Amino acid sequence: MLCLSKQELLDQLVQDNHGVLRTSDVVDADISRTYLASYVKNRGMERVAHGIYLAANAWCDGFYLLQARWPKAIFSHEAGLYLWKVAEREPMPMTVTLPAGCNVSNLSDDGIKVYKIKAELYDLGKTETLSPNGHKVYTYNPERCLCDLLRSRSQVEVQDITSAMREYVWQKDKNIPLLLRYAKEFRVERILKPYLEVLLP
């Protein structure tokens, strides 16, 4: 078996993570923080967040970096729908959901739109997908994201809801029974049904 040097091992980590190097991964690989500091300097990497470094030739992946800094933040609402290609444009600001009781002041200070949900609904529909830059990130499935939009409709543009519903209905892998089940769970059945009546063939 080929034994990699520390430098080769870090090079491999950077390559596998699309130009991102996390201190936690380096520590897990049994490499000292002192060596990491030297490697980062020699490679001209940029510190983009606490414990996260970006290669000079890499694209900054806002989705991945946000979740690396706040692992409990799950992409939801417009951000989740964008990741599933159901929303037409990248969300501004980014939207995430956290369990009730979490301190979100740092997220809000960074311009992130934060929604809170009771703990028993936090994991409902949680799944993994790829960011536009190819990193694995946690988001909710499209059905949950649509129900989130309806639940938070007072903070969302009406045309954004209509557009997302239309895009979803056109998807081949839509799951209407699941959407209806979530709508019942989040108490938005009455609001969802008129959209489906108009959009479904």
Secondary structure, 3 states (H helix, E strand, C coil): CCCCCHHHHHHHHHHHCCCEEEHHHHHHCCCCHHHHHHHHHHHCCEEEECCEEECCCCCCCHHHHHHHHCCCCEECHHHHHHHCCCCCCCCCCCEEEEECCCCCHHHHHCCCEEEEECHHHHCCCEEEEECCCCCEEEEECHHHHHHHHHHCHHHCCHHHHHHHHHHHHHCCCCCHHHHHHHHHHCCCHHHHHHHHHHHCC
